[in-house]
Amino acid sequence: MFVDRAKISIKSGKGGDGCVSFRREPYVPEGGPDGGDGGKGGDIVFVADGNLRTLMDFRYKKKYEAENGQNGMRKKRFGKNGENLVINVPPGTMVFDEATGYLMKDLVNSGDRFVAAKGGKGGKGNVNFKTAVRQAPNFAEAGGFPKERTVLLELKLIADVGLVGFPNAGKSSLLSVCTSAKPKIAAYHFTTIVPNLGVVQIFDTSFVMADIAGIIEGANEGAGLGHEFLKHVERTKLLIHVVDAAATEGRDPIGDFEKINKELKLYSENLSKKHQVVAANKIDLIGEEDDKYARLKTHVEERGLKIFPVSAQLNIGVHELLAEAATQLDRLQAVKSDETYDCPDIDSNEYDEGYRQVRASVDNGVFVLEGRQLEKIFNSTNFNDTGSLRYLYKYIEKSGALENLKSIGLKEGGTVRIKDFEFEYTED
């Protein structure tokens, strides 16, 4: 089953908490703090795997979570880092952030890697908080938050040559005689409803050919399965435009040729600029006195393109067509990746103003404080230790949150809430 679009949820690993521990050995009555740091949480990493051709696996599994970092341990032992979670996708997969719509990464080539969600940093153990004044810190730092986001995966096939043309023009038949691919072939429209890939071997070289499902008028606006089909043409280096030269369905071959090119241009200006070779298919069905092919040949050559009379059904003229395709591919440069954009990585920088900001508000008479760094420090607080509480209070004061609370009405005896905990404010 060919699947070229999927939506999944990803979550990196939480950083391990720092350890609160004190050295306890015989003859060392005041050994001091020895709590180690927590390990870093695992990252979510997308990797382009050349053995994959579809996003089918993501139809069955929708949630992906990396391993959390291990907590720090006594004797200054660090916690183990969480294992990264590697998600393999086919080359040509684009990763979008659903919340912003930004293209985070275009994984064009096999082996391309991209970290879509970084794991939380490991928290520092209490040994890091020892000072000349604070000899026995009874608190440690909580591990960093994991990153969660929903991503959209969209696959655009990577192929050297794309076969385009009206439904039932003979694209699948041509692919079947050129390669070992076995596409479905029948005498009705849209026999092909997903792209088929095959490898063409000619002379001492080879290239990948894609049979793109038939395009109809209005495809650029989504008619038929227009958008699903046309996006797979974008990465090809060369187009073989298959035309029903015998007009077996009563259409004009020249009209078909022009209509397909119009749809390509309306969908993307880049598509209309791609190099083309025209395959005048079903040449065996044209009578000797019929001038359909002659008129099509004249029209195509006036546009500066090469045209080859072929019969995919009888394997006539196919070798000459493929030889020309191989020659043109040698002249063309590799397709460049689409432009990528930097996706805002929430909390990637702990010194970012947004991360450090503390917001103050009132909720039914209770004064509420919120903030990402505040939450991390709050999670690190030992409420049975005066030094730890003082550290939390100083952060709130230095952040300007206390003044903000007073400006919106906080007075002595008022209730302050951080997360799910409430405190009575005193001015002592």
Summary of the structure (lengths in Angstrom):
residues: 428
radius of gyration: 32.1
end to end distance: 69.4
largest distance: 111.1
contacts: 1428
relative contact order: 0.11
helix: 25%
strand: 25%
